[in-house]
Amino acid sequence: MSGVEALPLYLDHAATTPVDARVAAAMDDCLRQEGTFGNPASPHLYGRRARERIESSRSQVARLIGAAAPDLLFTSGATESNNLAILGSVRSLGRRAHVVTASSEHRSVLDACRQLEREGHSASYLAPDAHGLIEASQLEAALRAETVLVSIMHANNETGVVQDIAALAAVCRRHAVALHVDAAQSAGKLPIDVRSLGVDLLSFTAHKLYGPKGIGALYAAPRQRASLQPLLFGGGQERGIRSGTLAVHQIVGFGVACEMALIDLPAQAERLTRLTQLLWHGLADLPGVLRNGHATRCAPGVLNVSFEGIEGESLMAGLTELAVSSGSACDSDSEEPSHVLRSLGRSRELAQSALRVSLGRSSGEPQVQRAVAAIRREVLRLRAVAP
């Protein structure tokens, strides 16, 4: 990844998303002696005050996804939530089981499923179509008598493609199979109501919506929470499912971030959708440019494009005024091309030439125009010097 100070564009992932000032102020109160600094597991006054702040924050976080507060478990982030949902659901059964996911999922889902395979379970990996979509009929055809869990993400973290979760949930309900959804990229950006969607488990994280890094949540419907096996053992915090002293400052920051995101969601979604279209229209006439993922069923603010004949690292190296990436921040140390783009049928060369641009609260038309000008400059320069 490349970037400089005073970035014109923010990415909505761990590398660059800033903590909002209001979130930081709430967190600061929990780090000072005169604030809410106690251990929420302690019975004394300071512990009780901390516990009250946590439960208030739990309600704030739960409201963002239409959940009841008791159904929300705090974790260290979406990766832990995904692992807890997948491994915890299957291991608790005490028998060999089958899970279904998609080949375009985040690594924390794919690797958890592969771990289950190493433990003797089986997994099916659905291939999305050329636009990145998984159809309900495709999911239904993959289910077996021993299938116990389906894990499909809401909005893809690289392409922004949004799945029809309600339709997939309906298939799961007909077959009495639990549905887990990774909503790290969509929570706070798209409307979510877990109960109306029929979701059993849903993972999300704070840093994708201007909260602190290192804190996330897992929604678990009561019927599913009762059968979750813990990954961590110790003090029995979080209803005995996720042991460990709760980080009060991070949870409070998470709550404020969720409350702000819920208030701003309609206006921000409309604004970011418009800016993403403006960004794409500014690049669409470049020779050999391809948009990765569905053009309309996409989370606001995410654009992923490939440039034929352009080496991605060379392109990013020239974009010193932008913060852009070639894929997921979690895969930034890998030299392999994006598994998400490869799952869409893109060649290795096109996957390696991809650029992921993500717009945020600080992005406006002037920043988008600067980004368009910079990308066009570098693409045309590289084409001019290419053999």
Salt bridges, closest charged atoms under 4 A:
ASP12 OD2 - LYS189 NZ 3.52
ASP20 OD1 - ARG22 NE 3.12
ASP20 OD2 - ARG361 NH1 3.36
ASP28 OD2 - ARG32 NE 2.59
ASP29 OD2 - ARG53 NH1 2.81
GLU55 OE1 - ARG58 NE 2.91
ASP71 OD1 - ARG225 NH1 2.86
GLU80 OE2 - ARG242 NE 2.69
ASP111 OD1 - ARG114 NH1 3.29
GLU119 OE2 - ARG91 NH2 2.56
GLU140 OE1 - ARG174 NH2 3.09
GLU140 OE2 - HIS175 NE2 2.72
GLU146 OE2 - ARG144 NH1 3.70
ASP200 OD1 - ARG223 NH2 2.56
GLU238 OE1 - ARG58 NH2 2.87
ASP285 OD1 - ARG376 NH1 2.61
GLU321 OE2 - ARG377 NH1 2.81
ASP331 OD1 - ARG107 NE 3.79
ASP331 OD2 - HIS339 ND1 3.87
GLU336 OE1 - ARG348 NH1 3.33
GLU365 OE2 - ARG274 NH1 2.82
GLU378 OE2 - ARG377 NE 2.98
GLU378 OE1 - ARG381 NH2 2.73
